[in-house]
Amino acid sequence: MTTDQFEAVAVTTRANVYFDGKCVSHGITLADGTKKSLGVVLPASLTFNTGVAEIMECVAGACEYKLAGSNDWSKSGPGDKFSVPANSSFDIRVDQAYHYICHFG
């Protein structure tokens, strides 16, 4: 099941722009203080580093990803999630816009 919306949130209006505009996101804070980011990765092959553990949730589009230390690529489409450990990284390949929610912690 895909998350369609969040209620009662504070939104950071300035976008986070990474990789020369190939990834753009906005931070949100829920009423209980939980922080997330909502964004899109445009067609590209990129490597992301994590400071804290993350769960990537696909809300539209698709990607292939490979976690650090793995040789295997996995697919993620609408409703799919994948977890990335803290202080790690993952490679992502996108052929069409990949819309995501990043759940931190």
Biopython code that builds the backbone (N, CA, C, O; Angstrom):
import numpy as np
from Bio.PDB.StructureBuilder import StructureBuilder

atoms = [
    (1, "MET", "N", (0.843, -1.179, 0.000)),
    (1, "MET", "CA", (0.000, 0.000, 0.000)),
    (1, "MET", "C", (0.888, 1.241, 0.000)),
    (1, "MET", "O", (1.857, 1.317, 0.755)),
    (2, "THR", "N", (0.563, 2.186, -0.825)),
    (2, "THR", "CA", (1.347, 3.406, -0.972)),
    (2, "THR", "C", (0.783, 4.506, -0.080)),
    (2, "THR", "O", (-0.432, 4.673, 0.022)),
    (3, "THR", "N", (1.680, 5.258, 0.566)),
    (3, "THR", "CA", (1.267, 6.417, 1.348)),
    (3, "THR", "C", (0.863, 7.514, 0.374)),
    (3, "THR", "O", (1.664, 7.921, -0.466)),
    (4, "ASP", "N", (-0.384, 8.000, 0.480)),
    (4, "ASP", "CA", (-0.874, 9.017, -0.445)),
    (4, "ASP", "C", (-0.725, 10.439, 0.080)),
    (4, "ASP", "O", (-0.520, 11.366, -0.704)),
    (5, "GLN", "N", (-0.825, 10.626, 1.401)),
    (5, "GLN", "CA", (-0.671, 11.975, 1.958)),
    (5, "GLN", "C", (-0.406, 11.898, 3.447)),
    (5, "GLN", "O", (-0.655, 10.877, 4.089)),
    (6, "PHE", "N", (0.106, 12.997, 3.987)),
    (6, "PHE", "CA", (0.324, 13.160, 5.415)),
    (6, "PHE", "C", (-0.521, 14.332, 5.877)),
    (6, "PHE", "O", (-0.644, 15.334, 5.173)),
    (7, "GLU", "N", (-1.099, 14.207, 7.053)),
    (7, "GLU", "CA", (-1.900, 15.285, 7.644)),
    (7, "GLU", "C", (-1.047, 16.059, 8.646)),
    (7, "GLU", "O", (-0.110, 15.512, 9.227)),
    (8, "ALA", "N", (-1.378, 17.332, 8.844)),
    (8, "ALA", "CA", (-0.780, 18.184, 9.887)),
    (8, "ALA", "C", (0.745, 18.100, 9.899)),
    (8, "ALA", "O", (1.339, 17.591, 10.849)),
    (9, "VAL", "N", (1.369, 18.599, 8.841)),
    (9, "VAL", "CA", (2.818, 18.575, 8.739)),
    (9, "VAL", "C", (3.372, 19.983, 8.560)),
    (9, "VAL", "O", (2.686, 20.889, 8.087)),
    (10, "ALA", "N", (4.621, 20.135, 8.950)),
    (10, "ALA", "CA", (5.379, 21.342, 8.627)),
    (10, "ALA", "C", (6.283, 20.970, 7.456)),
    (10, "ALA", "O", (6.928, 19.922, 7.471)),
    (11, "VAL", "N", (6.326, 21.831, 6.443)),
    (11, "VAL", "CA", (7.102, 21.560, 5.232)),
    (11, "VAL", "C", (8.232, 22.571, 5.119)),
    (11, "VAL", "O", (8.019, 23.774, 5.268)),
    (12, "THR", "N", (9.429, 22.076, 4.857)),
    (12, "THR", "CA", (10.554, 22.955, 4.561)),
    (12, "THR", "C", (10.383, 23.424, 3.120)),
    (12, "THR", "O", (10.393, 22.615, 2.193)),
    (13, "THR", "N", (10.229, 24.722, 2.939)),
    (13, "THR", "CA", (9.894, 25.230, 1.604)),
    (13, "THR", "C", (11.074, 25.249, 0.643)),
    (13, "THR", "O", (10.878, 25.206, -0.571)),
    (14, "ARG", "N", (12.275, 25.311, 1.157)),
    (14, "ARG", "CA", (13.445, 25.295, 0.269)),
    (14, "ARG", "C", (13.785, 23.852, -0.080)),
    (14, "ARG", "O", (13.941, 23.011, 0.806)),
    (15, "ALA", "N", (13.896, 23.575, -1.354)),
    (15, "ALA", "CA", (14.175, 22.217, -1.822)),
    (15, "ALA", "C", (15.622, 21.825, -1.557)),
    (15, "ALA", "O", (16.525, 22.662, -1.586)),
    (16, "ASN", "N", (15.823, 20.535, -1.299)),
    (16, "ASN", "CA", (17.157, 19.941, -1.282)),
    (16, "ASN", "C", (17.413, 19.457, -2.708)),
    (16, "ASN", "O", (16.666, 18.623, -3.219)),
    (17, "VAL", "N", (18.445, 19.963, -3.345)),
    (17, "VAL", "CA", (18.742, 19.606, -4.723)),
    (17, "VAL", "C", (20.105, 18.910, -4.742)),
    (17, "VAL", "O", (21.116, 19.477, -4.327)),
    (18, "TYR", "N", (20.107, 17.669, -5.233)),
    (18, "TYR", "CA", (21.316, 16.856, -5.261)),
    (18, "TYR", "C", (21.645, 16.449, -6.697)),
    (18, "TYR", "O", (20.775, 16.430, -7.568)),
    (19, "PHE", "N", (22.913, 16.127, -6.922)),
    (19, "PHE", "CA", (23.349, 15.566, -8.197)),
    (19, "PHE", "C", (22.900, 16.420, -9.380)),
    (19, "PHE", "O", (22.318, 15.915, -10.340)),
    (20, "ASP", "N", (23.184, 17.740, -9.296)),
    (20, "ASP", "CA", (22.872, 18.664, -10.402)),
    (20, "ASP", "C", (21.398, 18.617, -10.807)),
    (20, "ASP", "O", (21.066, 18.711, -11.989)),
    (21, "GLY", "N", (20.518, 18.471, -9.813)),
    (21, "GLY", "CA", (19.082, 18.484, -10.073)),
    (21, "GLY", "C", (18.480, 17.137, -10.406)),
    (21, "GLY", "O", (17.287, 17.059, -10.696)),
    (22, "LYS", "N", (19.262, 16.075, -10.374)),
    (22, "LYS", "CA", (18.712, 14.744, -10.674)),
    (22, "LYS", "C", (17.893, 14.182, -9.508)),
    (22, "LYS", "O", (17.132, 13.231, -9.684)),
    (23, "CYS", "N", (18.048, 14.771, -8.320)),
    (23, "CYS", "CA", (17.244, 14.404, -7.155)),
    (23, "CYS", "C", (16.846, 15.689, -6.437)),
    (23, "CYS", "O", (17.695, 16.513, -6.098)),
    (24, "VAL", "N", (15.550, 15.847, -6.212)),
    (24, "VAL", "CA", (15.025, 17.031, -5.524)),
    (24, "VAL", "C", (14.050, 16.558, -4.455)),
    (24, "VAL", "O", (13.179, 15.733, -4.731)),
    (25, "SER", "N", (14.190, 17.074, -3.233)),
    (25, "SER", "CA", (13.292, 16.668, -2.154)),
    (25, "SER", "C", (12.956, 17.848, -1.252)),
    (25, "SER", "O", (13.619, 18.885, -1.272)),
    (26, "HIS", "N", (11.905, 17.656, -0.461)),
    (26, "HIS", "CA", (11.503, 18.604, 0.578)),
    (26, "HIS", "C", (11.376, 17.852, 1.881)),
    (26, "HIS", "O", (10.863, 16.733, 1.907)),
    (27, "GLY", "N", (11.837, 18.451, 2.964)),
    (27, "GLY", "CA", (11.701, 17.853, 4.282)),
    (27, "GLY", "C", (10.347, 18.179, 4.881)),
    (27, "GLY", "O", (9.817, 19.275, 4.695)),
    (28, "ILE", "N", (9.792, 17.213, 5.604)),
    (28, "ILE", "CA", (8.562, 17.447, 6.339)),
    (28, "ILE", "C", (8.758, 16.973, 7.776)),
    (28, "ILE", "O", (9.556, 16.076, 8.044)),
    (29, "THR", "N", (8.018, 17.589, 8.690)),
    (29, "THR", "CA", (8.007, 17.165, 10.083)),
    (29, "THR", "C", (6.559, 16.924, 10.476)),
    (29, "THR", "O", (5.721, 17.819, 10.362)),
    (30, "LEU", "N", (6.266, 15.709, 10.942)),
    (30, "LEU", "CA", (4.918, 15.361, 11.370)),
    (30, "LEU", "C", (4.624, 15.966, 12.735)),
    (30, "LEU", "O", (5.536, 16.420, 13.426)),
    (31, "ALA", "N", (3.366, 15.973, 13.122)),
    (31, "ALA", "CA", (2.945, 16.562, 14.397)),
    (31, "ALA", "C", (3.682, 15.937, 15.582)),
    (31, "ALA", "O", (3.923, 16.616, 16.580)),
    (32, "ASP", "N", (4.045, 14.647, 15.489)),
    (32, "ASP", "CA", (4.750, 13.977, 16.595)),
    (32, "ASP", "C", (6.264, 14.197, 16.554)),
    (32, "ASP", "O", (6.987, 13.633, 17.374)),
    (33, "GLY", "N", (6.759, 15.017, 15.602)),
    (33, "GLY", "CA", (8.180, 15.319, 15.499)),
    (33, "GLY", "C", (8.946, 14.426, 14.537)),
    (33, "GLY", "O", (10.126, 14.666, 14.283)),
    (34, "THR", "N", (8.300, 13.405, 13.999)),
    (34, "THR", "CA", (8.939, 12.513, 13.036)),
    (34, "THR", "C", (9.305, 13.286, 11.766)),
    (34, "THR", "O", (8.495, 14.045, 11.233)),
    (35, "LYS", "N", (10.537, 13.082, 11.291)),
    (35, "LYS", "CA", (11.001, 13.767, 10.080)),
    (35, "LYS", "C", (11.069, 12.784, 8.911)),
    (35, "LYS", "O", (11.450, 11.625, 9.072)),
    (36, "LYS", "N", (10.689, 13.282, 7.730)),
    (36, "LYS", "CA", (10.730, 12.515, 6.501)),
    (36, "LYS", "C", (11.131, 13.461, 5.381)),
    (36, "LYS", "O", (11.160, 14.676, 5.571)),
    (37, "SER", "N", (11.439, 12.913, 4.224)),
    (37, "SER", "CA", (11.599, 13.757, 3.042)),
    (37, "SER", "C", (10.788, 13.134, 1.912)),
    (37, "SER", "O", (10.629, 11.917, 1.825)),
    (38, "LEU", "N", (10.285, 14.008, 1.054)),
    (38, "LEU", "CA", (9.501, 13.613, -0.107)),
    (38, "LEU", "C", (10.222, 14.139, -1.324)),
    (38, "LEU", "O", (10.594, 15.312, -1.372)),
    (39, "GLY", "N", (10.423, 13.279, -2.311)),
    (39, "GLY", "CA", (11.168, 13.774, -3.456)),
    (39, "GLY", "C", (11.012, 12.931, -4.696)),
    (39, "GLY", "O", (10.196, 12.013, -4.770)),
    (40, "VAL", "N", (11.834, 13.284, -5.670)),
    (40, "VAL", "CA", (11.843, 12.592, -6.952)),
    (40, "VAL", "C", (13.285, 12.470, -7.435)),
    (40, "VAL", "O", (14.080, 13.402, -7.320)),
    (41, "VAL", "N", (13.598, 11.294, -7.978)),
    (41, "VAL", "CA", (14.878, 11.081, -8.641)),
    (41, "VAL", "C", (14.565, 10.958, -10.130)),
    (41, "VAL", "O", (13.766, 10.116, -10.541)),
    (42, "LEU", "N", (15.197, 11.797, -10.921)),
    (42, "LEU", "CA", (15.016, 11.773, -12.372)),
    (42, "LEU", "C", (15.963, 10.737, -12.983)),
    (42, "LEU", "O", (16.889, 10.288, -12.307)),
    (43, "PRO", "N", (15.754, 10.351, -14.239)),
    (43, "PRO", "CA", (16.595, 9.313, -14.838)),
    (43, "PRO", "C", (18.087, 9.578, -14.641)),
    (43, "PRO", "O", (18.622, 10.609, -15.046)),
    (44, "ALA", "N", (18.744, 8.585, -13.991)),
    (44, "ALA", "CA", (20.163, 8.698, -13.663)),
    (44, "ALA", "C", (20.617, 7.418, -12.975)),
    (44, "ALA", "O", (19.803, 6.565, -12.620)),
    (45, "SER", "N", (21.924, 7.298, -12.792)),
    (45, "SER", "CA", (22.535, 6.270, -11.942)),
    (45, "SER", "C", (23.314, 7.028, -10.880)),
    (45, "SER", "O", (24.249, 7.762, -11.202)),
    (46, "LEU", "N", (22.935, 6.856, -9.600)),
    (46, "LEU", "CA", (23.476, 7.666, -8.513)),
    (46, "LEU", "C", (23.858, 6.794, -7.323)),
    (46, "LEU", "O", (23.409, 5.654, -7.211)),
    (47, "THR", "N", (24.688, 7.336, -6.437)),
    (47, "THR", "CA", (25.018, 6.695, -5.167)),
    (47, "THR", "C", (24.671, 7.656, -4.042)),
    (47, "THR", "O", (25.128, 8.799, -4.026)),
    (48, "PHE", "N", (23.856, 7.180, -3.096)),
    (48, "PHE", "CA", (23.460, 7.963, -1.926)),
    (48, "PHE", "C", (24.134, 7.390, -0.690)),
    (48, "PHE", "O", (24.238, 6.172, -0.540)),
    (49, "ASN", "N", (24.589, 8.268, 0.195)),
    (49, "ASN", "CA", (25.148, 7.873, 1.487)),
    (49, "ASN", "C", (24.131, 8.177, 2.577)),
    (49, "ASN", "O", (23.386, 9.153, 2.486)),
    (50, "THR", "N", (24.103, 7.331, 3.614)),
    (50, "THR", "CA", (23.181, 7.546, 4.724)),
    (50, "THR", "C", (23.953, 7.859, 5.997)),
    (50, "THR", "O", (25.038, 7.326, 6.231)),
    (51, "GLY", "N", (23.369, 8.738, 6.822)),
    (51, "GLY", "CA", (23.897, 8.990, 8.152)),
    (51, "GLY", "C", (23.104, 8.186, 9.169)),
    (51, "GLY", "O", (23.666, 7.567, 10.072)),
    (52, "VAL", "N", (21.780, 8.208, 9.004)),
    (52, "VAL", "CA", (20.880, 7.422, 9.849)),
    (52, "VAL", "C", (20.216, 6.365, 8.971)),
    (52, "VAL", "O", (20.252, 6.453, 7.743)),
    (53, "ALA", "N", (19.615, 5.373, 9.606)),
    (53, "ALA", "CA", (18.901, 4.341, 8.850)),
    (53, "ALA", "C", (17.741, 4.994, 8.094)),
    (53, "ALA", "O", (17.117, 5.933, 8.587)),
    (54, "GLU", "N", (17.468, 4.491, 6.909)),
    (54, "GLU", "CA", (16.398, 5.038, 6.076)),
    (54, "GLU", "C", (15.549, 3.906, 5.514)),
    (54, "GLU", "O", (16.038, 2.804, 5.268)),
    (55, "ILE", "N", (14.283, 4.200, 5.318)),
    (55, "ILE", "CA", (13.394, 3.325, 4.560)),
    (55, "ILE", "C", (12.911, 4.137, 3.377)),
    (55, "ILE", "O", (12.299, 5.192, 3.545)),
    (56, "MET", "N", (13.186, 3.647, 2.184)),
    (56, "MET", "CA", (12.769, 4.315, 0.957)),
    (56, "MET", "C", (11.464, 3.681, 0.492)),
    (56, "MET", "O", (11.401, 2.473, 0.265)),
    (57, "GLU", "N", (10.423, 4.498, 0.351)),
    (57, "GLU", "CA", (9.111, 4.041, -0.091)),
    (57, "GLU", "C", (8.813, 4.640, -1.456)),
    (57, "GLU", "O", (8.844, 5.859, -1.618)),
    (58, "CYS", "N", (8.525, 3.796, -2.437)),
    (58, "CYS", "CA", (8.175, 4.263, -3.777)),
    (58, "CYS", "C", (6.691, 4.613, -3.822)),
    (58, "CYS", "O", (5.844, 3.792, -3.471)),
    (59, "VAL", "N", (6.381, 5.836, -4.256)),
    (59, "VAL", "CA", (4.978, 6.235, -4.399)),
    (59, "VAL", "C", (4.566, 6.326, -5.865)),
    (59, "VAL", "O", (3.372, 6.323, -6.163)),
    (60, "ALA", "N", (5.517, 6.408, -6.782)),
    (60, "ALA", "CA", (5.236, 6.399, -8.218)),
    (60, "ALA", "C", (6.548, 6.159, -8.960)),
    (60, "ALA", "O", (7.628, 6.439, -8.440)),
    (61, "GLY", "N", (6.440, 5.641, -10.176)),
    (61, "GLY", "CA", (7.631, 5.357, -10.957)),
    (61, "GLY", "C", (8.272, 4.063, -10.499)),
    (61, "GLY", "O", (7.602, 3.188, -9.950)),
    (62, "ALA", "N", (9.557, 3.944, -10.722)),
    (62, "ALA", "CA", (10.278, 2.729, -10.367)),
    (62, "ALA", "C", (11.775, 3.004, -10.343)),
    (62, "ALA", "O", (12.258, 3.993, -10.895)),
    (63, "CYS", "N", (12.496, 2.096, -9.686)),
    (63, "CYS", "CA", (13.956, 2.173, -9.678)),
    (63, "CYS", "C", (14.511, 0.774, -9.485)),
    (63, "CYS", "O", (13.782, -0.164, -9.163)),
    (64, "GLU", "N", (15.806, 0.654, -9.687)),
    (64, "GLU", "CA", (16.566, -0.503, -9.267)),
    (64, "GLU", "C", (17.582, 0.014, -8.265)),
    (64, "GLU", "O", (18.134, 1.100, -8.438)),
    (65, "TYR", "N", (17.832, -0.766, -7.213)),
    (65, "TYR", "CA", (18.772, -0.329, -6.182)),
    (65, "TYR", "C", (19.667, -1.495, -5.767)),
    (65, "TYR", "O", (19.310, -2.666, -5.890)),
    (66, "LYS", "N", (20.845, -1.119, -5.271)),
    (66, "LYS", "CA", (21.812, -2.093, -4.773)),
    (66, "LYS", "C", (22.399, -1.533, -3.487)),
    (66, "LYS", "O", (22.987, -0.451, -3.485)),
    (67, "LEU", "N", (22.239, -2.271, -2.396)),
    (67, "LEU", "CA", (22.767, -1.841, -1.111)),
    (67, "LEU", "C", (24.273, -2.044, -1.059)),
    (67, "LEU", "O", (24.808, -2.924, -1.734)),
    (68, "ALA", "N", (24.962, -1.230, -0.256)),
    (68, "ALA", "CA", (26.410, -1.363, -0.093)),
    (68, "ALA", "C", (26.743, -2.788, 0.328)),
    (68, "ALA", "O", (26.066, -3.364, 1.180)),
    (69, "GLY", "N", (27.785, -3.353, -0.272)),
    (69, "GLY", "CA", (28.219, -4.697, 0.063)),
    (69, "GLY", "C", (27.496, -5.797, -0.689)),
    (69, "GLY", "O", (27.833, -6.973, -0.549)),
    (70, "SER", "N", (26.506, -5.423, -1.486)),
    (70, "SER", "CA", (25.762, -6.414, -2.261)),
    (70, "SER", "C", (26.138, -6.305, -3.734)),
    (70, "SER", "O", (26.522, -5.238, -4.214)),
    (71, "ASN", "N", (26.024, -7.414, -4.434)),
    (71, "ASN", "CA", (26.228, -7.398, -5.882)),
    (71, "ASN", "C", (24.917, -7.462, -6.629)),
    (71, "ASN", "O", (24.890, -7.389, -7.857)),
    (72, "ASP", "N", (23.808, -7.600, -5.876)),
    (72, "ASP", "CA", (22.502, -7.834, -6.476)),
    (72, "ASP", "C", (21.675, -6.559, -6.581)),
    (72, "ASP", "O", (21.563, -5.797, -5.621)),
    (73, "TRP", "N", (21.102, -6.340, -7.751)),
    (73, "TRP", "CA", (20.179, -5.236, -7.973)),
    (73, "TRP", "C", (18.765, -5.735, -7.704)),
    (73, "TRP", "O", (18.414, -6.847, -8.098)),
    (74, "SER", "N", (17.951, -4.920, -7.036)),
    (74, "SER", "CA", (16.551, -5.230, -6.760)),
    (74, "SER", "C", (15.691, -4.134, -7.353)),
    (74, "SER", "O", (16.146, -3.005, -7.536)),
    (75, "LYS", "N", (14.445, -4.470, -7.653)),
    (75, "LYS", "CA", (13.515, -3.486, -8.222)),
    (75, "LYS", "C", (12.582, -2.967, -7.144)),
    (75, "LYS", "O", (12.233, -3.691, -6.211)),
    (76, "SER", "N", (12.180, -1.707, -7.275)),
    (76, "SER", "CA", (11.219, -1.083, -6.372)),
    (76, "SER", "C", (10.222, -0.287, -7.206)),
    (76, "SER", "O", (10.611, 0.558, -8.012)),
    (77, "GLY", "N", (8.934, -0.560, -7.006)),
    (77, "GLY", "CA", (7.862, 0.145, -7.696)),
    (77, "GLY", "C", (6.840, 0.648, -6.695)),
    (77, "GLY", "O", (7.048, 0.500, -5.491)),
    (78, "PRO", "N", (5.753, 1.231, -7.144)),
    (78, "PRO", "CA", (4.752, 1.808, -6.243)),
    (78, "PRO", "C", (4.324, 0.827, -5.138)),
    (78, "PRO", "O", (3.935, -0.310, -5.406)),
    (79, "GLY", "N", (4.408, 1.298, -3.907)),
    (79, "GLY", "CA", (4.047, 0.495, -2.743)),
    (79, "GLY", "C", (5.205, -0.299, -2.162)),
    (79, "GLY", "O", (5.096, -0.817, -1.050)),
    (80, "ASP", "N", (6.323, -0.407, -2.895)),
    (80, "ASP", "CA", (7.490, -1.144, -2.403)),
    (80, "ASP", "C", (8.332, -0.259, -1.497)),
    (80, "ASP", "O", (8.351, 0.963, -1.642)),
    (81, "LYS", "N", (9.036, -0.901, -0.550)),
    (81, "LYS", "CA", (9.953, -0.210, 0.353)),
    (81, "LYS", "C", (11.254, -1.001, 0.428)),
    (81, "LYS", "O", (11.267, -2.222, 0.269)),
    (82, "PHE", "N", (12.347, -0.281, 0.672)),
    (82, "PHE", "CA", (13.600, -0.962, 0.986)),
    (82, "PHE", "C", (14.321, -0.187, 2.072)),
    (82, "PHE", "O", (14.228, 1.037, 2.159)),
    (83, "SER", "N", (15.049, -0.940, 2.904)),
    (83, "SER", "CA", (15.737, -0.362, 4.064)),
    (83, "SER", "C", (17.222, -0.235, 3.788)),
    (83, "SER", "O", (17.834, -1.107, 3.171)),
    (84, "VAL", "N", (17.796, 0.874, 4.259)),
    (84, "VAL", "CA", (19.218, 1.135, 4.121)),
    (84, "VAL", "C", (19.761, 1.392, 5.527)),
    (84, "VAL", "O", (19.238, 2.253, 6.235)),
    (85, "PRO", "N", (20.800, 0.664, 5.945)),
    (85, "PRO", "CA", (21.342, 0.872, 7.294)),
    (85, "PRO", "C", (21.977, 2.258, 7.457)),
    (85, "PRO", "O", (22.307, 2.930, 6.480)),
    (86, "ALA", "N", (22.136, 2.659, 8.709)),
    (86, "ALA", "CA", (22.838, 3.908, 9.023)),
    (86, "ALA", "C", (24.292, 3.804, 8.582)),
    (86, "ALA", "O", (24.861, 2.713, 8.537)),
    (87, "ASN", "N", (24.882, 4.939, 8.258)),
    (87, "ASN", "CA", (26.295, 5.014, 7.878)),
    (87, "ASN", "C", (26.640, 4.013, 6.778)),
    (87, "ASN", "O", (27.622, 3.277, 6.872)),
    (88, "SER", "N", (25.825, 4.002, 5.750)),
    (88, "SER", "CA", (25.996, 3.081, 4.643)),
    (88, "SER", "C", (25.751, 3.834, 3.338)),
    (88, "SER", "O", (25.854, 5.060, 3.292)),
    (89, "SER", "N", (25.427, 3.096, 2.282)),
    (89, "SER", "CA", (25.127, 3.725, 1.000)),
    (89, "SER", "C", (24.303, 2.766, 0.155)),
    (89, "SER", "O", (24.177, 1.579, 0.458)),
    (90, "PHE", "N", (23.748, 3.322, -0.915)),
    (90, "PHE", "CA", (23.082, 2.490, -1.905)),
    (90, "PHE", "C", (23.201, 3.146, -3.269)),
    (90, "PHE", "O", (23.230, 4.371, -3.393)),
    (91, "ASP", "N", (23.270, 2.297, -4.290)),
    (91, "ASP", "CA", (23.259, 2.750, -5.675)),
    (91, "ASP", "C", (21.824, 2.659, -6.164)),
    (91, "ASP", "O", (21.080, 1.758, -5.778)),
    (92, "ILE", "N", (21.442, 3.602, -7.021)),
    (92, "ILE", "CA", (20.093, 3.604, -7.568)),
    (92, "ILE", "C", (20.173, 3.898, -9.063)),
    (92, "ILE", "O", (20.927, 4.766, -9.504)),
    (93, "ARG", "N", (19.378, 3.154, -9.831)),
    (93, "ARG", "CA", (19.264, 3.376, -11.275)),
    (93, "ARG", "C", (17.796, 3.688, -11.565)),
    (93, "ARG", "O", (16.896, 2.954, -11.156)),
    (94, "VAL", "N", (17.578, 4.784, -12.273)),
    (94, "VAL", "CA", (16.221, 5.240, -12.565)),
    (94, "VAL", "C", (16.094, 5.490, -14.058)),
    (94, "VAL", "O", (16.890, 6.229, -14.639)),
    (95, "ASP", "N", (15.084, 4.871, -14.684)),
    (95, "ASP", "CA", (14.809, 5.086, -16.105)),
    (95, "ASP", "C", (13.640, 6.037, -16.318)),
    (95, "ASP", "O", (13.540, 6.682, -17.362)),
    (96, "GLN", "N", (12.751, 6.125, -15.322)),
    (96, "GLN", "CA", (11.625, 7.059, -15.343)),
    (96, "GLN", "C", (11.601, 7.711, -13.965)),
    (96, "GLN", "O", (12.201, 7.177, -13.032)),
    (97, "ALA", "N", (10.940, 8.827, -13.813)),
    (97, "ALA", "CA", (10.937, 9.523, -12.523)),
    (97, "ALA", "C", (10.503, 8.585, -11.404)),
    (97, "ALA", "O", (9.473, 7.918, -11.502)),
    (98, "TYR", "N", (11.303, 8.540, -10.338)),
    (98, "TYR", "CA", (11.049, 7.711, -9.150)),
    (98, "TYR", "C", (10.637, 8.658, -8.028)),
    (98, "TYR", "O", (11.461, 9.415, -7.514)),
    (99, "HIS", "N", (9.365, 8.615, -7.650)),
    (99, "HIS", "CA", (8.828, 9.461, -6.582)),
    (99, "HIS", "C", (8.896, 8.675, -5.281)),
    (99, "HIS", "O", (8.460, 7.525, -5.225)),
    (100, "TYR", "N", (9.442, 9.295, -4.232)),
    (100, "TYR", "CA", (9.679, 8.535, -3.006)),
    (100, "TYR", "C", (9.353, 9.327, -1.745)),
    (100, "TYR", "O", (9.247, 10.553, -1.747)),
    (101, "ILE", "N", (9.200, 8.563, -0.676)),
    (101, "ILE", "CA", (9.189, 9.094, 0.689)),
    (101, "ILE", "C", (10.373, 8.429, 1.381)),
    (101, "ILE", "O", (10.516, 7.208, 1.335)),
    (102, "CYS", "N", (11.213, 9.224, 2.016)),
    (102, "CYS", "CA", (12.313, 8.696, 2.796)),
    (102, "CYS", "C", (11.928, 8.814, 4.272)),
    (102, "CYS", "O", (11.767, 9.911, 4.806)),
    (103, "HIS", "N", (11.786, 7.652, 4.913)),
    (103, "HIS", "CA", (11.460, 7.585, 6.339)),
    (103, "HIS", "C", (12.779, 7.437, 7.084)),
    (103, "HIS", "O", (13.519, 6.486, 6.833)),
    (104, "PHE", "N", (13.088, 8.353, 7.991)),
    (104, "PHE", "CA", (14.362, 8.323, 8.707)),
    (104, "PHE", "C", (14.236, 7.573, 10.024)),
    (104, "PHE", "O", (13.203, 7.625, 10.692)),
    (105, "GLY", "N", (15.324, 6.863, 10.390)),
    (105, "GLY", "CA", (15.395, 6.210, 11.689)),
    (105, "GLY", "C", (14.821, 4.912, 11.695)),
    (105, "GLY", "O", (14.813, 4.246, 12.730)),
]
sb = StructureBuilder()
sb.init_structure("model")
sb.init_model(0)
sb.init_chain("A")
sb.init_seg("    ")
for serial, (resi, resn, name, xyz) in enumerate(atoms, 1):
    if name == "N":
        sb.init_residue(resn, " ", resi, " ")
    sb.init_atom(name, np.array(xyz, "f"), 0.0, 1.0, " ", f" {name:<3s}", serial, name[0])
structure = sb.get_structure()
